[in-house]
Amino acid sequence: MKDFLEIAIMIVAVFLILLSLLQSGKSDGLSSAFTGSGGLNLFANVKERGPEKVISNLTLITGVTFFVLVILIRII
């Protein structure tokens, strides 16, 4: 059982990384976040539509699955 959970967590981790890389950036870039240039507003009300929303929802579900698998491995 533990071997299956360890393999599952590896697959979920790779899938989570890929989904995170597929998401589009919502700011002007990393350099503007450090320098303060541009209007970086982390709490801006930006609606996701189409594929962006699907990828965002899949990332959330995959993250929760990863968290549950880590807890299960720790318990077993």
Secondary structure, 3 states (H helix, E strand, C coil): CHHHHHHHHHHHHHHHHHHHHHCCCCCCCHHHHHHCCCCCCCCCCCCCCCHHHHHHHHHHHHHHHHHHHHHHHHHC
